[in-house]
């Protein structure tokens, strides 16, 4: 008897493929401390204040928060990210005081 072909992936009972998140780079704005943090890793849908990297010419955080960003943090996970460009990431962030890791 010939073995049946093996599936390329397995899903837990009752699970959906969409439950598995792909790795991506994103930034999250925290309005309580006026900080923008960059991350890379498995991420499902983006929530409020979260922006995917390199999705458009002008990053979403610039459109919505450029007048408020005081601090930028690069999470250690972002070292594995490979953004296509960092053009305009901090454009017109006139209150920006620090970029940290």
CORMODA-V831340 format. One record per helix or strand of 3 or more residues. SS is the DSSP state (a for helix, b for strand). FROM is the first residue (numbers start at 1). TO is the last residue. Records with the same first field share a line. If there is no record, write none. Layout:
SS = FROM-TO / FROM-TO
This chain:
a = 17-19 / 60-65 / 76-80
b = 23-30 / 35-42 / 50-52 / 71-74 / 98-100
